[in-house]
Structure formats: C-alpha cells, structure tokens
Amino acid sequence: MAVFIDSSGRLHHDQGRGLALNCPHCQVLAHITPVSVPGFDELQLHKPSHVGIVYRCESCNAPIFLKFQVKLYAGSRVELSPSFVELERPRERFSFTHLPEQTEAFFKEALACYSSACYTAFAAMCRRTAQSVFDDLGEDGKLRLFDELAQVRRMAEIDEATFHAVKKVIFGGDDEPRPNLPALDASQAGVLLEVMKDLLYEAYVRRGRLQQAMMVRRFFVADPGDKVTPLGKARS
C-alpha cells in the first residue's frame, strides 16, 4: 500500500477513499478525508521522522489527528508508512448508574488510561477499582467475583497467559507494599477491560437494574383500587 506526499503537497493513499475509523468525537465508524497535509518543502528541509496529518470525519466534521512514520525522503515525494497512530481514540463507555461513588471514580480514570493506550496505568487503576469493589462487597462478594472470572474464562476461551495476567491485576494481594502488576500488551489490556466491565456489571449494574425493575412492578400492583379506568374514573 503506497502512502506518500508529492512535490505539490498532495497526499496520495491507495485506499484513501475507503479509509475509515471509529471517530473519537461522534463514536461512529466513518470515512475520513485529509484536510491538512504538511508542506513538501518544509518536510524536505527539516526531515522529521514522523509527520502529522489532519483528517475530517465525514460523519460529524470533527478534526481527527493521525501520525505517520516517514519511510523515505525521495526527490519528488515523501513516502510514509501505511500504518498510523491515532492521537485521539474513542472513549470507552460504561453505565456507571449503580456503582458506588469511589468505584465509579476509579473506573472512569481506568477507562481514560485505556483510551490513551497507557496500559500500565490502566492496569493500576483496574487494581484500585477492584480493591474498592472488594472493600464494598466484603469477602463473600470477592469470592463470588472470583468464581465469575472463572466463568468468563470458560465462556470467552481466554488463553492461559492472558488469564493469568488479568487475574493478577484484579486479585493481586491487597497488602502488597506496592502493586506487582504484569506488563500488558494491547490485546491483554482489551481482555482486562472487558473482564472488568463484566465483573462490575455482575456486582452492581445487574443487581441495580433488577431492583429498579422490581420496584416498578411492585408500584403498579401495590394498590389496584387506586388505578384509573380508561374513562378517567377511579374504580370503586
């Protein structure tokens, strides 16, 4: 795949018309169009190892910033690597409605770390989130979530190395003088993210939604005599 900037400052990309990604602003998988490309003369003068190009999201028109590595400075073109780095990534979403305040704050920070590809910081905040959950639910709740993790492993068929890393992040010793966290790659961090979402859903969101639904059901069946008839008159 050829990607280069020609001597007139135009960007050429073999798959430019089909280039799409998840917009960090509108969260839509959309095509993107280059709107600001570094000048050819400036690049030839300074010869940076990386260049930044501004694209426009065709869904919301917001700017998207991508960074490309320079492969070659030629006489009439600057060749770029076909791969790029997204300087802004879509934020991960989660329903925080039923989470305790401290747990919510920790996991929000964990999601921010993940969106910035700071996986060590992400693991550390997942550990803080898990400790907050265990403090709130007690030992019985911790054991229940440990069993839930084992079920997730079976259902998702998580490999041994990834499962060991995820388990160490979440259930590492609370009394360690400093966190002994494994180094996560992008794939393992993604698995950790989905596991944390599942455990928090099981611990709080599912219970909260069920309790809310039951409360609504009880309200509607509590006193049928007070219901209003279709004619707008109370039943006698």
WOZI-V446938 format. One record per backbone hydrogen bond with DSSP energy under -0.5 kcal/mol. NH is the residue of the N-H (numbers start at 1). CO is the residue of the C=O. Records with the same first field share a line. If there is no record, write none. Layout:
# WOZI-V446938
NH = CO / CO
This chain:
# WOZI-V446938
4 = 12
5 = 78
6 = 4 / 10
7 = 76
9 = 6
12 = 4
14 = 2
16 = 13
18 = 15
19 = 16
21 = 30
23 = 21 / 28
27 = 23
30 = 21 / 28
32 = 19
33 = 56
35 = 54
36 = 54
43 = 39
44 = 40
45 = 41
46 = 42
47 = 43
51 = 68
53 = 66
54 = 36
55 = 53 / 64
56 = 33
57 = 62
58 = 31
61 = 57
64 = 55
66 = 53 / 64
67 = 85
68 = 51
69 = 83
70 = 49
71 = 79
72 = 79
74 = 72 / 77
78 = 5
79 = 72 / 77
80 = 3
81 = 69
85 = 67
87 = 65 / 85
88 = 65
96 = 94
99 = 96
104 = 100
105 = 101
106 = 102
107 = 103
108 = 104
109 = 105
110 = 106
111 = 107
112 = 108
113 = 109
114 = 110
115 = 111
116 = 112
117 = 114
118 = 113
119 = 117
122 = 118
123 = 119
124 = 120
125 = 121
126 = 122
127 = 123
128 = 124
129 = 125
130 = 126
131 = 127
132 = 128
133 = 129
134 = 130
135 = 131
136 = 132
137 = 133
138 = 134
141 = 137
142 = 138
143 = 139
144 = 140
145 = 141
146 = 142
147 = 143
148 = 144
149 = 145
150 = 146
151 = 147
152 = 148
153 = 149
154 = 150
155 = 151
156 = 152
157 = 153
158 = 153
163 = 159
164 = 160
165 = 161
166 = 162
167 = 163
168 = 164
169 = 165
170 = 166
171 = 167
172 = 168
176 = 173
181 = 179
184 = 182
189 = 185
190 = 186
191 = 187
192 = 188
193 = 189
194 = 190
195 = 191
196 = 192
197 = 193
198 = 194
199 = 195
200 = 196
201 = 197
202 = 198
203 = 199
204 = 200
205 = 200
206 = 201
208 = 204
209 = 205
210 = 206
211 = 207
212 = 208
213 = 209
214 = 210
215 = 211
216 = 212
217 = 213
218 = 214
219 = 215
220 = 216
221 = 217
222 = 218
226 = 223
227 = 224
229 = 233
232 = 229
235 = 227
